[in-house]
Amino acid sequence: MEPEVCTHERRAEAAGEVAASALTAADRERLTYFKWRYILQADGFAAAQARRLTFMRWLYLHGRLVE
């Protein structure tokens, strides 16, 4: 990266400027579900099991699954 770009970024951070997030709400939701699936698979669940559990979690969070 060019030095003047780095200096500009540091000045922006020091001034308290906050960069707008490039992620939309849909992107964040998609990444969250991916993270849940990845964690389940890392804990030993099969891919199909993790997919079903993630889908059930989605149903529950959207009020379509009642305990």
N, C-alpha and C positions, 0 to 999 in steps of 0.2 A: 504494500500500500504506500502511496506517496506521502511524504512527510506533511505536506500542507493539509492533506485530507485528515490525517490523524490529529493534527493540531486543531483543526476546525471541530472535529468530533469531541475532543477534550473540552474545548471552549463551550460547546453546546451543552455537554453534561454539567459543567461547572455552573452554567447559567440556569440550570434547572429545566431546560427544554426536554420534553418527553416526546420521543418519536412515536408516531401512530403505529399501532400494531398492524402488520400486514395480514394477519389471520382474521378471517371472518368468524362469526359465531358458529357457523356450520363446520368450518375447519377445526375449531377448537373441540367441538363435540365429536367429530370424526377421530381426532387424535386421542381424545379421552377413551373412546371405545376401543381403539387400537391398543392403548396402554393396558386397559383391563384384560383384553385377550392375551396380550403378551405376558402379563404377570401370571395369569392362570396357566398358560402353557409352561412358563418357567417353573411353576410349582408342581408340574407333573401331569396336568390335565391334557388329554388328547385334544387335537385341534378342533374336532367336531364337538367335544364336550365344552370347550372354552367358548366356541361360537354360540352354542345353545345357552350357556350361562350368561353370556354377554347380552344376548337377545332378551332373555328373561329380565335381566337388570334394566334394559331399555324399556321393556313393557311396564315394569314396576314404576320407573321414574316418570313415565308419561301417563300414569294412572290407568293403564289398561290391564293391569294384573293386580288382583287383590289377594292379600294373604289369607 
